[in-house]
Amino acid sequence: MPSEELMIRRAKSQDADALAQCIDAAYARYQGKITDLPPVSEGCDLEIATNQVWVVVRDDKIIAGLVLVAREDEMKLANLAVHPSHGGQGIGRKLIDLAEREAHRQGYGEISLNTHVQMPDNIDLYQHLGWRVIMRKDNTVSMRKTITQ
């Protein structure tokens, strides 16, 4: 019988292919609808080597991932993806909370992200969690959240 237990851990180099497959699955619903969507799963191996990447594992399968990029003045949430077969279970929220905790732990006062104007559910979720839209340019919506002490 499969376990329902989630494990969130830092990604390892050998996770790159499974993480890329998870990201591709998460963004599949936007393929063909959003024509300027960048290749979101490209370079997972490089992301793991150079940035802060976490994966969510259930039953030895990667079902979600988070990529954080430490910048000089803020932490950037570069990617968050949950496999659609595991959506609606609060996994994305757990990863957002992790991103905010890590930003705070590492001494950052702010965390930022970019999303696409054609992903209104994402924008709504982030706003519900206290993020604010700071800029809209073309199809990019830039958001930021102040990390409370």
C-alpha positions as CSV (number, residue, x, y, z in Angstrom):
1,M,0.0,0.0,0.0
2,P,1.5,3.4,-1.0
3,S,2.6,5.8,1.7
4,E,1.0,9.3,1.8
5,E,4.0,10.8,3.7
6,L,5.8,13.7,2.0
7,M,9.5,14.4,2.3
8,I,10.9,17.8,1.4
9,R,14.7,17.8,0.9
10,R,17.4,19.5,-1.0
11,A,17.7,18.3,-4.6
12,K,20.7,16.1,-5.6
13,S,22.3,16.0,-9.0
14,Q,20.7,12.7,-9.7
15,D,17.2,14.3,-9.3
16,A,17.6,16.5,-12.3
17,D,15.7,14.3,-14.9
18,A,12.8,13.5,-12.5
19,L,12.5,17.1,-11.5
20,A,12.4,18.2,-15.1
21,Q,9.6,15.7,-15.8
22,C,7.7,17.0,-12.8
23,I,8.0,20.6,-14.0
24,D,7.0,19.7,-17.5
25,A,3.9,18.0,-16.2
26,A,3.0,20.9,-13.9
27,Y,3.2,23.4,-16.8
28,A,1.7,21.1,-19.5
29,R,-1.7,22.8,-19.1
30,Y,-0.2,26.0,-20.3
31,Q,1.5,24.6,-23.3
32,G,-0.1,25.9,-26.5
33,K,-2.1,28.5,-24.5
34,I,0.8,30.6,-23.4
35,T,3.0,31.1,-26.5
36,D,5.8,33.0,-24.8
37,L,6.2,30.5,-21.9
38,P,10.0,29.9,-21.5
39,P,11.4,26.4,-21.4
40,V,10.6,26.0,-17.7
41,S,12.3,22.6,-17.1
42,E,15.5,23.4,-19.1
43,G,18.7,23.1,-17.2
44,C,17.5,21.4,-14.0
45,D,21.0,20.0,-13.5
46,L,22.6,23.4,-13.6
47,E,19.9,24.8,-11.3
48,I,20.6,22.1,-8.7
49,A,24.4,22.8,-9.0
50,T,24.2,26.6,-8.7
51,N,21.0,27.5,-6.9
52,Q,18.9,26.3,-3.9
53,V,16.6,23.6,-5.1
54,W,14.2,21.5,-3.1
55,V,12.1,18.6,-4.1
56,V,9.0,17.0,-2.6
57,V,9.2,13.2,-2.6
58,R,6.3,10.8,-2.1
59,D,6.7,7.1,-2.5
60,D,10.2,7.6,-3.9
61,K,8.9,9.9,-6.7
62,I,9.5,13.6,-7.1
63,I,6.1,15.3,-7.2
64,A,7.1,18.9,-6.7
65,G,10.1,21.2,-6.8
66,L,11.2,24.7,-5.7
67,V,14.1,26.8,-7.1
68,L,15.4,29.7,-5.1
69,V,18.1,32.1,-6.4
70,A,20.0,34.1,-3.8
71,R,20.6,37.6,-5.1
72,E,22.5,40.5,-3.5
73,D,19.4,42.2,-2.1
74,E,16.6,39.6,-2.2
75,M,15.8,36.0,-2.5
76,K,14.1,35.1,-5.9
77,L,11.6,32.4,-6.1
78,A,12.5,31.3,-9.6
79,N,10.3,28.2,-10.0
80,L,7.7,26.3,-8.1
81,A,6.0,23.3,-9.7
82,V,3.7,20.6,-8.4
83,H,2.8,17.6,-10.5
84,P,-0.9,17.9,-11.4
85,S,-1.8,14.5,-10.0
86,H,-0.7,15.9,-6.6
87,G,-2.3,19.4,-6.9
88,G,-4.8,20.7,-4.4
89,Q,-3.1,19.1,-1.4
90,G,-1.3,22.1,-0.1
91,I,2.1,21.1,-1.4
92,G,2.6,24.4,-3.3
93,R,1.7,26.3,-0.1
94,K,4.3,24.3,1.9
95,L,6.9,25.2,-0.7
96,I,6.0,28.9,-0.6
97,D,6.3,28.7,3.2
98,L,9.7,27.0,2.8
99,A,10.9,29.7,0.4
100,E,9.8,32.5,2.8
101,R,11.5,30.7,5.8
102,E,14.7,30.2,3.9
103,A,14.8,33.8,2.7
104,H,14.4,34.9,6.3
105,R,16.9,32.4,7.7
106,Q,19.5,33.6,5.1
107,G,19.0,37.2,6.2
108,Y,16.9,38.5,3.3
109,G,14.2,41.1,4.0
110,E,12.3,40.4,0.7
111,I,11.5,37.6,-1.6
112,S,10.4,38.1,-5.2
113,L,9.0,36.2,-8.2
114,N,7.8,36.6,-11.7
115,T,4.8,34.9,-13.1
116,H,2.8,35.1,-16.3
117,V,-0.3,37.3,-16.7
118,Q,-2.1,34.3,-18.1
119,M,-1.6,32.4,-14.9
120,P,-4.2,34.3,-12.8
121,D,-4.6,31.4,-10.3
122,N,-1.0,31.8,-9.4
123,I,-1.3,35.5,-9.0
124,D,-4.4,35.2,-6.8
125,L,-2.7,32.6,-4.6
126,Y,0.4,34.7,-4.0
127,Q,-1.7,37.8,-3.3
128,H,-3.8,35.7,-0.8
129,L,-0.5,34.8,0.9
130,G,0.6,38.5,1.3
131,W,2.6,39.0,-1.9
132,R,2.0,42.2,-3.8
133,V,2.2,43.0,-7.5
134,I,5.0,45.5,-8.0
135,M,5.1,45.7,-11.8
136,R,3.4,44.4,-14.9
137,K,5.4,44.5,-18.1
138,D,4.2,42.8,-21.2
139,N,3.1,39.4,-20.0
140,T,5.2,39.4,-16.9
141,V,3.8,40.0,-13.5
142,S,6.5,40.8,-10.9
143,M,5.6,40.2,-7.2
144,R,7.3,40.7,-3.9
145,K,6.8,40.0,-0.3
146,T,8.5,41.5,2.7
147,I,9.8,38.9,5.0
148,T,8.7,39.6,8.6
149,Q,11.1,39.0,11.4
